[in-house]
Amino acid sequence: MRVVLAEDLFLLRDGLVRLLEAYGCEILAAVESGPELSRALAELEPDVAVVDVRLPPSHTDEGLQCALTARRARPGLPVLVLSQHVEQLYARELLADGAGGVGYLLKDRVFDAEQFIDAVRRVAAGGTAMDPQVISQLLTRRSQDRPMGGLTPREREVMELMAQGRSNAAIADRLVVTERAVAKHTSNIFAKLGLPVSEDDNRRVLAVLAYLDHG
């Protein structure tokens, strides 16, 4: 897996390079600013970009904007964004095109190597990897705006895991239930929320996220 990494903090950037390489990734470029990231994404065509939201020179959302620009030039370019805090606006922008190959993780997750690498691989494969705290905030805001279709507590649990990008098998394992039970819950969720049923993991994640963010 060929990776372009953008992180302005040297120690974290160096640590991420070592971690990714330890799991068999090839680091095409490890950069520290927005302009460097834009050039790397345009010239190197990585399998996935791992990008800090805030990069020099602006230190606002330059990393995210560079990644989104590159994604418009190369539709479907997998992008995993790292952020210090949950910013719903960033999640919205990342998901706006309705395609897969996107992820949003808090930097704290980087310290769990297996979880981080799983997210990188999932995004590189065209899937979706959303931080549980992002999903939790979207759920909280959504339920305050309007009751969520009369979902049961278990259905809310399943929806939260589904929105993180987990398959039925992974959800079943996490909740210690059968895949058949998870399939029934997901079917009920889509029916109650008025979303199109899909067997494709990525499409159903995007549908749920769209509902949580806009519905």
Buried (B, 14 or more C-beta within 10 A) or exposed (E): BBBBBBBBEEEBBEBBBEBBEEBEBEBBBBBBBBEBBBBBBEEEEBBBBBBBBBBEEEEEBBBBBBBBBBBEEEEEBBBBBBBEEBBBEBBBBBBEBEBBBBBBBBBEBBEEEEBBBBBBBBBBBBBBBBBBBBBEBBBEEBEEEEEBBEBEEBBBBBBBBBBBBBBBEBBBEBBEBEBEBBBBBBEBBBEBBEBEEBEEBBBBBBBBBBBBBEB
